[in-house]
Amino acid sequence: MSAVVRVAAAVMLRSDGREFLLAQRPEGKVYAGYWEFPGGKVEAGESMRDALVRELHEEMGITVTACTPWLTRRFTYPHATVHLEFWRVTAWTGEIGITGPLEHAAVDWQEKAKSPTVEPILPANGPILKALSLPETMLITHAEGDGTQAQLARLAARLKQHEGSLPPLIQLRDKQLPANERQAFAAAVVDLAHAHGALVVINDDAALARDCGADGLHLSAGALAATQQRPDFAWVGASCHTAGEVARAGELELDYALLGPVLPTPTHPEHPGIGWDEFAARRADNGIPVLALGGMQESLRATAMAHGAHGIALMRGW
Ligand SMILES: Nc1nc2c([nH]c(=O)n2[C@@H]2O[C@H](COP(=O)(O)OP(=O)(O)OP(=O)(O)O)[C@@H](O)[C@H]2O)c(=O)[nH]1
């Protein structure tokens, strides 16, 4: 069996973060005409980051000045098995260009929240495009503490702040609310969220998720362990604490994992938090977007991203 080919791929984001760049493979290469993220193979002795910087310079004539690891994926093509590492690239110098006929046939900016307007896309990249449309903030409800009316008012104010940018993903948690109150709260949250273009997932109750018209299901770690196949919803994620659970969420082809608690949090006072290095280690190489949970607030977003987080999940910090 031939060795696995390591590939660095760049998700180049325009400054407002809403658009990313796709590039078309030129004639003469395998999958000619297909669209991909710019990048290429890692050379012997080279780090992933160095390969990314080199490829973007060779292919587009730019110098990367800010990038963070994001997702990994292993994929077997007829010609090779590739280990792909996707990095977010948020700053560069120079003008993006096509430096030669063997690099790309064309480049095109695409909107994250929409289906791509170009095709075909390289087969390994389908889940990557879905991950790009996953919000980078999750708001988790805690109406048990605040009361449902106060939560709805706070949510309405918070969703207004997001007008014009990708709205957050909302997880309805509140596992202890009486069933009828949870139902009414879920219906109100879905109405409010959908009016602002935001998605809602319901914690551990598939029937309620269907009844209230939510967009998906959020599995607790216990439910994840008991799940044999991906539940049938547009969006499904899971709470994870260990690397094994993150891997399981990846195997089930879920859309995201929450990993934590990263820092101390009132929800789990017995737990000191795993810290950022452990967060990075437990999320590594699983191919699934991972949001950091536990003690999060907006000011920690950049730290989370530097450790490979897709984004942050807030329970009390929103
Ligand atoms: N650059 C890039 N490669 C990808 C992506 N998705 C994906 O499956 N791949 C695969 O990863 C491998 C990258 O190899 P490449 O041929 O582009 O690398 P390269 O620029 O070094 O080309 P070369 O072989 O001509 O030297 C290919 O098998 C390609 O199909 C992607 O989004 N970007």
The ligand as an SDF file (V2000), in Angstrom:
LIG
                    3D

 33 35  0  0  0  0  0  0  0  0999 V2000
   -4.9650   21.4650   -2.5020 N   0  0  0  0  0  0  0  0  0  0  0  0
   -5.9840   20.6880   -2.1810 C   0  0  0  0  0  0  0  0  0  0  0  0
   -5.9070   19.3470   -2.3460 N   0  0  0  0  0  0  0  0  0  0  0  0
   -6.9760   18.6150   -2.0100 C   0  0  0  0  0  0  0  0  0  0  0  0
   -8.1650   19.2150   -1.4740 C   0  0  0  0  0  0  0  0  0  0  0  0
   -9.0840   18.2400   -1.2580 N   0  0  0  0  0  0  0  0  0  0  0  0
   -8.5170   17.0650   -1.6380 C   0  0  0  0  0  0  0  0  0  0  0  0
   -9.0360   15.9770   -1.5910 O   0  0  0  0  0  0  0  0  0  0  0  0
   -7.2270   17.2870   -2.0830 N   0  0  0  0  0  0  0  0  0  0  0  0
   -6.3330   16.2310   -2.5780 C   0  0  0  0  0  0  0  0  0  0  0  0
   -5.0560   16.3580   -2.0260 O   0  0  0  0  0  0  0  0  0  0  0  0
   -4.0490   16.0960   -2.9870 C   0  0  0  0  0  0  0  0  0  0  0  0
   -3.2570   17.3740   -3.2160 C   0  0  0  0  0  0  0  0  0  0  0  0
   -2.3660   17.1860   -4.1900 O   0  0  0  0  0  0  0  0  0  0  0  0
   -1.9970   18.2510   -5.3090 P   0  0  0  0  0  0  0  0  0  0  0  0
   -1.7930   17.4700   -6.5200 O   0  0  0  0  0  0  0  0  0  0  0  0
   -2.9280   19.3960   -5.3810 O   0  0  0  0  0  0  0  0  0  0  0  0
   -0.6520   18.7470   -4.6910 O   0  0  0  0  0  0  0  0  0  0  0  0
    0.4300   19.6180   -5.3960 P   0  0  0  0  0  0  0  0  0  0  0  0
   -0.0810   20.9890   -5.5750 O   0  0  0  0  0  0  0  0  0  0  0  0
    1.6310   19.4060   -4.5820 O   0  0  0  0  0  0  0  0  0  0  0  0
    0.4990   18.9800   -6.8540 O   0  0  0  0  0  0  0  0  0  0  0  0
    1.6010   18.1630   -7.6470 P   0  0  0  0  0  0  0  0  0  0  0  0
    1.2430   16.7150   -7.4740 O   0  0  0  0  0  0  0  0  0  0  0  0
    1.4090   18.5970   -9.0540 O   0  0  0  0  0  0  0  0  0  0  0  0
    2.8920   18.5200   -7.0700 O   0  0  0  0  0  0  0  0  0  0  0  0
   -4.7600   15.6520   -4.2410 C   0  0  0  0  0  0  0  0  0  0  0  0
   -4.8970   14.2490   -4.2290 O   0  0  0  0  0  0  0  0  0  0  0  0
   -6.1270   16.3140   -4.0820 C   0  0  0  0  0  0  0  0  0  0  0  0
   -7.1080   15.5900   -4.7700 O   0  0  0  0  0  0  0  0  0  0  0  0
   -8.2270   20.6180   -1.3290 C   0  0  0  0  0  0  0  0  0  0  0  0
   -9.2320   21.2080   -0.9160 O   0  0  0  0  0  0  0  0  0  0  0  0
   -7.1230   21.3100   -1.6960 N   0  0  0  0  0  0  0  0  0  0  0  0
  1  2  1  0
  2  3  2  0
  2 33  1  0
  3  4  1  0
  4  5  2  0
  4  9  1  0
  5  6  1  0
  5 31  1  0
  6  7  1  0
  7  8  2  0
  7  9  1  0
  9 10  1  0
 10 11  1  0
 10 29  1  0
 11 12  1  0
 12 13  1  0
 12 27  1  0
 13 14  1  0
 14 15  1  0
 15 16  2  0
 15 17  1  0
 15 18  1  0
 18 19  1  0
 19 20  2  0
 19 21  1  0
 19 22  1  0
 22 23  1  0
 23 24  2  0
 23 25  1  0
 23 26  1  0
 27 28  1  0
 27 29  1  0
 29 30  1  0
 31 32  2  0
 31 33  1  0
M  END
$$$$
